[in-house]
Amino acid sequence: MAHMLKDILKEVLTHEEATKIYSAFDIIGDIVIIRIPESLNQKKS
């Protein structure tokens, strides 16, 4: 699942930015909760 998440994030992040995303995440129903590093705050939505 982590690999699929990184593939989806490639649509909005550069390769360098995607490597900064933590590999741990939680899934609640249809929602994925990921921790976003402060260096990527401008990408949050």
C-alpha positions, 0 to 999 in steps of 0.5 A, a space after each residue: 500500500 505504501 508503494 501505491 501511496 507514493 505513486 499517487 503522490 507523484 502526481 502532485 510532488 516532485 521525486 525529491 519531495 516524495 522521498 521526504 514523505 514518511 512511509 507510515 500512514 493510517 487508513 480510516 475507511 476511504 481516508 489516508 492519514 499521512 504525516 507531512 514534513 514541515 518542508 512540504 507545508 506549502 503542498 498541504 491541501 
